[in-house]
Amino acid sequence: MQNQSHLHGMTPELTHDEIAREHAVRAMRFHVYAQVSQGTRGYFTNVVAPEFEKSQGRALNDRQEVRRVMEERPYVQLHLSLQRSVQEVMWNTVVENIERQLPELNARAKGCERNLGSLTLNEAFEIPRYVSNVDIHCMPGGYGYDGGEPQSVAAGAIYDRGISMYQRGQEGNLGASVIGYLKKNFPNLKPARILDLGCTVGMSTLRYCDAYQDAEIYALDVAAPCLRYGHARAESLGKKVHFSQQNAERTNFTEGTFDLVVSTILAHETSTTAWQNILKECRRLLKPGGVMAHADLPQFADIDTYTQFMFGNETRYNNEPFWSTFRAMDLKAAMEAAGFAPDQCFLDLADMVDRDAKVFTNTKISADARTRNAKGPAGFGWGVQIGIK
Ligand SMILES: C[S@@+](CC[C@H](N)C(=O)[O-])C[C@H]1O[C@@H](n2cnc3c(N)ncnc32)[C@H](O)[C@@H]1O
């Protein structure tokens, strides 16, 4: 049976034609990311890299050199253009579908209220420039987009629909992967209060409601439209979460409030300074013995040069300014600078899990990568930053 986890009280009503267009875009996206990508990797391994070695008498050195030789090739140019185009087509499709019914969705958000959790917004709040200055991953208007409507859920609805184009039925799996890691490595952790930073619409957050049923769950983000949508979505699903509009660099929670502070794919959308501030704030927020866990895609050090080149395309062609800088950052040093004791903070790889919590990581590559002896292709796990106070 098809998983229905993308359905909830805020799911937009689509016409026949809109559904057909979504299906077409999803299929096109899948083709580019699965089929064309495989072709490009094969082209690199079997043609471009050997030709370089033959002519230069040495292997390609690093991701910059891989980019130089790859981007000269028309096949690669076509692939990268297709990737960018399919991203734009995807967002255009989603935005048109959402904008058509935005007033109805805004009204529906209010109707979802069941007073399980709460929503605290701050009218005077200023979204940090690293979020507001760019339409991250080409999402039109970015996370703060309101479609010109008061009390709007626009960006939240657009994000949710966009993510369902990537991973329908798999929403929140990043959170599930972190939970899998925590249950395995911190089996005695019984958090009374959990905070999810950069929650967007709470896809990952809601997984914590199920995994730690005795905990109070808090989630914050800088973007009001995402929080309104996320709150309504959670309430419609009967999940109790306290959402608030705050900057994770400095929150209004009292020191030592949380046993567990987490985030999923927040880090690469911040900045070097902001991430350092966030790590420091995490430590402040933790109770003694509390755990911090942040998941993102792996660091450059954990992946082969070709995958590094592909990752770098996110910065060059998908409006992810901090993506590559983050992957090269010394995160262990950053955690120590934030106050975590050197033997109480580390980097690791967490297994990726699917909607049934089934691991789909290639565990051999993952185990090798943990000892930094071998570099596997992307998809072998989430990079996690762990700190214990
Ligand atoms: C890629 S999304 C996170 C997705 C989400 N964690 C999930 O698993 O579905 C990044 C989010 O971080 C938020 N964000 C960026 N900087 C932030 C900050 N300093 N404080 C709080 N939220 C932030 C953005 O508004 C955006 O909603």
The ligand as a Gaussian input file, in Angstrom:
#p B3LYP/6-31G(d) Opt

LIG

0 1
 C       16.432000      22.841000       5.059000
 S       15.383000      23.568000       6.183000
 C       15.316000      22.407000       7.530000
 C       14.403000      21.240000       7.302000
 C       13.861000      20.603000       8.541000
 N       14.796000      20.569000       9.632000
 C       13.391000      19.184000       8.254000
 O       14.039000      18.225000       8.677000
 O       12.369000      19.048000       7.559000
 C       16.301000      24.856000       6.965000
 C       15.444000      25.708000       7.890000
 O       16.293000      26.398000       8.798000
 C       15.738000      27.666000       9.060000
 N       16.809000      28.506000       9.605000
 C       17.919000      28.977000       8.974000
 N       18.684000      29.681000       9.838000
 C       18.061000      29.626000      11.034000
 C       18.360000      30.154000      12.319000
 N       19.449000      30.883000      12.542000
 N       17.504000      29.909000      13.319000
 C       16.392000      29.172000      13.123000
 N       16.052000      28.647000      11.929000
 C       16.880000      28.879000      10.904000
 C       15.180000      28.104000       7.710000
 O       14.197000      29.104000       7.872000
 C       14.610000      26.779000       7.204000
 O       13.274000      26.639000       7.567000

